[in-house]
Amino acid sequence: MEITSPVFDRIEFDLDPAYATGKKFTVIAHDNTSENVYIQKALLNGKEYTRCYLDFSDIKAGSTLELFMGKEPNENWGKEL
């Protein structure tokens, strides 16, 4: 799944136990406004996340993805280190 600018400030998906080991997948967008459309950095389960995509395994594990938004593009975010 490609990570793009979020529409919601926070959203939680209940995961089906037939397919997932976790209970919920949550996305939280900090400073999410109509002006702040660029992802500055991301955290997955509290740890820095540098990819611009998620593997399904991260979703089905019941993770929390936090996106920190800003007005200007961060040219370094989304480039795997």
C-alpha distances in whole Angstrom, upper triangle without the diagonal:
4,6,9,13,13,15,17,18,17,16,16,15,17,16,18,20,20,17,16,18,17,19,16,13,14,13,16,17,20,22,20,22,23,24,21,18,17,15,18,17,14,16,14,17,19,19,18,14,14,11,9,5,5,7,7,11,10,9,12,14,15,14,14,12,15,15,18,19,21,23,23,20,20,20,19,16,13,15,15,19
4,6,10,11,14,16,18,17,16,17,17,20,19,21,23,24,20,19,21,20,21,19,15,15,13,16,15,18,20,18,20,20,21,19,15,14,12,15,15,13,15,14,17,19,18,17,13,12,9,6,4,6,9,11,14,13,12,15,17,17,16,15,13,14,13,16,16,18,20,20,17,17,16,16,13,10,13,14,17
4,7,8,12,13,14,14,14,15,16,19,19,22,24,25,22,20,22,20,21,18,14,13,10,12,12,15,16,14,17,17,18,15,12,11,9,12,11,10,12,12,15,17,16,14,11,11,8,5,5,7,11,12,15,13,12,16,17,17,14,13,10,11,9,12,12,15,17,17,14,14,15,15,11,9,12,14,17
4,6,9,12,13,14,14,16,17,21,21,24,27,28,24,23,25,23,23,20,16,15,12,13,11,14,15,12,14,14,15,12,9,8,8,11,12,11,14,15,18,19,19,17,14,13,11,8,9,11,14,16,18,16,15,19,20,19,17,15,12,12,10,12,11,13,14,14,12,13,14,15,12,10,14,16,19
4,7,9,10,12,13,16,17,21,22,25,28,29,27,25,27,24,24,20,17,15,11,11,9,11,12,9,10,10,11,9,6,6,7,10,12,11,14,16,19,19,19,17,15,15,14,11,12,14,17,19,21,19,17,21,22,21,18,16,13,12,9,10,8,10,12,13,11,13,15,16,13,12,16,18,21
4,6,7,9,10,13,14,18,20,23,26,27,25,23,25,22,21,18,14,12,9,9,7,10,11,8,10,10,12,10,8,9,9,13,13,12,14,15,18,18,19,18,16,17,16,13,13,14,18,18,20,18,16,19,21,19,16,14,11,10,8,10,9,12,14,15,15,16,18,19,15,15,19,21,23
4,7,9,9,13,15,18,20,23,26,28,26,24,26,24,22,19,16,13,10,10,9,12,12,8,9,9,12,11,10,12,12,16,17,16,18,18,20,21,23,22,20,20,19,16,17,17,20,20,23,20,18,21,23,20,19,16,14,13,12,13,12,14,15,17,17,19,21,22,19,19,23,24,27
4,5,6,10,13,16,19,22,25,27,25,23,25,22,20,16,14,11,9,8,7,10,11,8,10,11,14,13,12,14,14,16,17,15,17,17,19,19,21,21,20,21,20,18,18,18,21,20,23,20,17,20,21,19,17,14,13,12,11,13,12,15,17,19,19,20,23,24,20,20,24,25,28
4,7,11,14,17,20,23,26,28,26,24,25,21,20,16,14,11,8,6,5,7,8,6,9,11,14,12,12,14,13,15,15,14,15,16,17,17,19,19,18,20,20,18,19,18,22,22,23,20,18,21,21,18,16,13,12,10,9,10,10,13,16,18,19,20,23,23,20,20,24,25,27
4,7,10,13,16,20,22,25,23,21,21,18,16,13,11,7,6,4,6,9,11,10,13,15,17,15,15,16,15,17,16,14,14,14,15,16,18,19,18,20,20,18,18,17,20,19,21,18,15,18,18,15,13,10,10,9,10,12,13,16,19,21,21,22,24,24,21,21,24,25,27
4,7,10,13,16,19,21,20,18,19,16,14,10,8,6,5,7,9,12,15,13,15,17,20,18,17,18,17,19,18,15,15,15,15,17,19,20,19,21,20,19,17,16,18,17,18,16,13,15,16,13,12,10,10,11,12,15,16,19,22,24,23,24,26,26,22,21,25,25,28
4,7,9,13,15,18,17,14,15,12,10,6,6,4,7,9,12,15,18,16,19,21,24,21,20,21,19,21,20,17,16,14,14,16,19,20,19,22,21,20,18,16,17,16,17,14,11,13,13,10,10,9,10,12,14,17,19,22,25,27,26,26,28,28,24,23,26,26,28
4,6,9,12,15,13,12,13,11,8,5,5,6,9,12,15,18,21,19,22,23,26,24,22,23,21,23,22,18,18,15,15,18,20,22,20,22,21,20,17,15,16,13,15,13,9,10,12,9,10,10,12,14,16,20,21,25,27,29,28,28,29,29,25,23,27,26,29
4,7,9,12,11,10,11,9,6,5,7,9,12,15,18,21,24,23,25,27,30,27,26,27,25,27,25,21,20,17,17,20,22,24,22,25,24,23,20,17,17,14,15,14,11,10,11,9,11,12,14,17,19,23,25,28,31,33,31,31,33,32,28,26,29,29,31
4,6,9,8,6,8,7,5,5,7,10,13,17,20,23,26,25,28,29,32,29,28,28,25,28,25,22,20,17,16,20,22,23,22,24,23,22,19,16,15,12,12,12,9,7,9,7,11,13,15,18,21,24,26,30,33,34,32,31,33,32,28,26,29,28,30
4,5,6,6,8,9,8,9,11,14,17,20,24,27,30,28,31,33,35,33,31,31,29,31,29,25,24,20,20,23,25,27,25,27,25,25,22,18,17,13,13,14,11,9,11,10,14,16,18,22,24,28,30,33,36,37,35,35,36,35,31,29,31,30,33
4,5,5,6,7,7,10,12,16,19,22,26,29,32,31,34,35,38,35,33,33,31,33,30,26,24,21,20,24,25,27,26,28,26,26,23,20,18,14,13,15,12,9,10,11,14,17,20,23,26,30,32,35,38,39,37,37,38,36,33,30,32,31,33
4,6,8,10,11,13,15,19,22,25,28,31,35,33,36,37,40,37,35,35,32,35,32,28,27,23,22,26,27,29,27,30,27,27,24,20,18,14,14,16,14,10,12,13,17,20,22,26,28,32,34,37,40,41,39,38,39,37,34,31,33,32,34
4,7,9,10,12,13,17,19,23,26,29,32,31,34,35,37,34,32,32,29,31,29,25,24,20,20,24,25,26,24,26,24,24,20,17,14,11,10,13,11,7,10,11,14,18,19,23,25,29,31,35,37,38,35,35,35,34,30,28,30,28,30
4,6,7,9,10,14,17,20,23,26,30,28,32,33,35,32,30,30,27,29,26,23,21,17,17,20,21,23,21,24,22,22,19,15,13,10,9,10,8,4,6,8,11,14,16,20,23,26,29,32,35,36,34,33,33,32,28,26,28,26,28
4,7,9,11,14,17,21,24,27,30,29,33,35,36,33,32,31,28,29,26,23,20,17,15,19,20,22,21,24,22,23,20,16,14,12,9,10,10,6,5,7,10,14,17,20,23,27,29,33,36,37,35,33,34,32,29,27,28,26,28
4,6,8,11,14,17,21,23,27,26,30,32,33,30,29,29,26,27,24,20,18,14,13,16,18,20,19,22,21,22,19,15,14,12,10,10,8,6,4,4,8,11,14,17,20,24,26,30,33,34,32,31,32,30,27,25,27,25,27
4,7,10,14,16,20,23,26,25,28,31,33,30,29,29,26,28,25,21,19,16,14,17,20,22,21,24,23,23,21,17,17,14,13,12,10,8,8,6,9,11,14,17,20,24,26,30,33,34,33,32,34,32,28,27,29,28,30
4,6,10,13,16,19,22,21,25,27,29,26,25,25,23,24,22,18,16,13,12,15,18,20,19,22,21,21,18,15,15,13,13,11,8,8,8,5,7,8,11,14,17,20,23,26,29,31,29,29,31,29,25,24,27,26,28
4,7,10,14,17,20,19,22,24,26,23,22,22,19,21,19,15,13,11,10,14,16,17,16,18,17,17,15,12,12,11,11,9,6,7,8,5,5,6,8,11,14,17,19,23,26,27,26,25,27,26,22,20,23,22,25
4,7,10,13,16,15,19,21,23,20,19,19,17,18,16,13,12,10,10,12,15,16,15,18,17,16,15,13,14,13,14,11,9,11,11,8,6,5,6,8,11,14,16,20,23,25,24,23,25,24,20,19,23,22,24
4,7,10,13,12,15,18,19,16,15,15,13,15,13,10,10,9,10,12,14,14,13,16,15,14,13,12,14,14,15,12,10,13,14,11,9,6,5,6,8,11,13,16,20,21,20,20,22,21,17,17,20,20,22
4,6,10,9,13,16,17,14,14,14,12,13,12,10,10,10,11,12,14,14,14,16,17,15,15,15,18,18,19,15,14,17,17,14,11,8,6,5,6,9,10,14,17,19,19,18,21,21,17,17,21,21,23
4,7,6,9,12,13,10,10,11,9,11,10,9,10,12,14,13,15,15,14,16,16,15,16,16,19,20,21,18,16,20,20,17,14,11,8,6,5,6,7,11,14,16,16,16,19,19,15,16,20,21,22
4,5,9,12,13,10,11,11,10,10,10,10,11,14,15,14,15,15,15,17,18,17,18,19,22,23,24,20,19,23,22,20,17,13,11,7,6,5,6,9,12,15,15,15,19,18,16,17,20,22,23
4,6,10,10,7,9,10,10,10,12,13,14,17,18,17,19,17,18,19,20,19,20,21,25,26,27,24,23,26,26,23,20,17,14,11,9,7,6,7,10,13,14,15,18,19,17,18,22,23,25
4,7,8,6,7,9,9,11,13,13,15,17,19,18,20,19,18,19,20,18,19,20,23,24,26,23,21,25,25,23,20,16,14,11,9,8,6,8,10,13,14,15,18,19,17,18,22,23,25
4,5,5,7,10,12,13,16,16,19,21,23,22,24,22,22,22,22,20,22,23,27,27,29,26,25,28,29,26,24,20,18,15,12,11,8,9,9,13,14,16,20,21,19,20,24,26,28
4,6,7,10,13,15,17,19,21,23,26,25,26,24,23,23,23,21,22,24,28,28,31,28,26,30,31,28,26,23,20,18,15,14,10,10,9,12,14,17,20,22,20,21,24,27,29
4,6,9,12,13,16,18,21,24,26,25,26,24,23,22,23,20,23,25,28,30,32,29,28,31,32,30,27,24,21,18,15,13,9,8,6,9,12,14,17,20,18,20,23,26,28
4,6,8,9,12,14,17,20,23,21,22,20,19,19,19,17,20,22,25,27,29,26,25,28,29,27,24,21,17,15,11,9,5,4,4,8,9,12,15,17,15,17,20,23,24
4,7,9,12,14,17,19,22,22,22,19,18,17,17,15,17,19,23,24,27,24,23,27,27,25,23,20,16,14,11,10,6,6,6,8,8,11,13,15,13,15,18,21,23
4,6,9,11,15,17,20,20,19,17,15,14,14,12,15,17,21,23,25,22,22,26,26,25,22,19,15,13,10,8,5,5,6,6,5,7,10,12,10,11,14,17,19
4,6,7,11,14,17,16,16,13,12,11,11,10,12,15,18,21,22,19,19,23,23,22,18,16,12,10,6,6,5,6,9,9,7,7,10,10,7,9,12,15,16
4,7,11,14,17,15,14,11,11,10,12,11,14,16,20,23,24,20,21,25,24,23,20,17,13,11,8,5,5,6,9,8,7,5,9,9,6,9,12,14,15
4,7,10,13,12,11,8,7,7,10,10,13,14,18,20,21,17,18,22,21,20,16,14,11,8,6,5,7,9,13,12,10,8,11,9,6,8,11,12,13
4,7,10,9,8,6,5,7,9,9,11,11,15,17,17,14,15,18,18,16,13,10,7,6,5,6,9,12,15,15,13,11,13,12,8,9,12,12,13
4,6,5,5,5,5,8,10,11,12,12,14,16,16,12,13,17,15,14,10,8,6,5,7,9,12,15,19,19,17,15,17,15,11,12,14,13,14
4,5,5,6,6,9,10,12,11,10,12,13,12,9,10,13,11,11,7,6,5,6,9,12,15,18,22,22,20,18,19,17,14,13,15,14,15
4,6,9,9,13,14,15,15,13,14,15,13,10,11,13,11,9,6,5,6,8,11,14,17,21,24,25,23,21,23,20,17,17,19,17,18
4,7,9,12,15,16,16,15,17,18,17,13,15,17,14,13,10,8,8,8,11,12,16,19,23,23,22,20,22,19,16,17,19,17,17
4,6,10,12,15,15,14,16,18,16,13,15,17,15,15,11,10,9,10,12,13,17,19,23,23,21,18,20,17,14,14,16,14,14
4,6,10,12,13,13,15,18,17,14,16,19,17,17,13,12,10,9,10,11,14,17,20,20,18,15,16,13,11,11,12,11,11
4,6,8,10,10,12,15,15,12,14,17,16,16,12,11,9,9,10,11,14,17,20,19,16,14,15,12,9,8,10,9,10
4,7,9,10,13,16,16,14,16,19,19,19,15,15,12,12,11,12,14,16,19,17,14,12,12,9,6,5,6,5,7
4,5,7,10,14,14,12,14,17,17,18,15,15,12,13,12,14,15,17,20,18,15,13,13,10,8,5,6,5,9
4,7,10,13,15,13,14,18,18,18,16,15,12,13,11,13,14,16,18,17,13,12,12,11,8,4,7,8,12
4,7,10,12,10,11,14,15,16,14,14,11,13,12,15,16,19,21,20,17,16,16,14,11,8,10,10,14
4,6,8,7,7,11,12,12,10,11,9,12,13,16,18,21,23,23,20,19,19,17,14,11,13,12,15
4,5,5,7,9,10,12,11,13,12,15,16,20,21,24,27,26,23,22,22,20,17,14,16,14,17
4,5,5,6,9,10,11,13,13,16,18,21,23,26,29,29,26,25,25,24,20,17,19,18,21
4,5,5,6,9,9,13,13,17,19,22,25,28,31,31,28,26,27,25,21,19,20,18,20
4,6,5,7,6,9,9,13,15,19,21,25,28,28,25,24,24,22,19,16,18,16,18
4,5,6,6,8,9,13,15,19,21,24,27,28,25,24,25,24,20,18,20,19,21
4,5,8,11,12,16,19,22,25,28,31,32,29,28,29,27,24,21,23,22,24
4,6,10,12,15,18,22,24,28,31,32,30,28,29,27,24,21,23,21,23
4,7,10,13,16,20,22,26,30,30,29,27,29,27,23,22,24,22,24
4,6,10,13,16,19,23,26,27,25,24,25,23,20,18,21,19,21
4,6,10,13,16,20,23,24,23,21,23,22,18,17,20,19,21
4,7,10,13,16,20,21,19,18,20,18,15,14,17,16,18
4,7,10,13,17,18,17,16,18,17,13,14,17,17,18
4,6,10,13,14,13,12,15,14,11,12,15,16,18
4,7,11,12,12,11,14,14,11,13,16,17,18
4,7,9,9,10,13,14,11,13,16,19,20
4,6,7,8,12,13,12,14,17,20,21
4,7,9,12,15,14,16,19,22,23
4,6,9,12,12,14,16,20,21
4,6,9,9,11,13,16,18
4,5,6,9,10,13,14
4,6,8,8,12,13
4,6,6,9,9
4,6,8,10
4,6,9
4,6
4
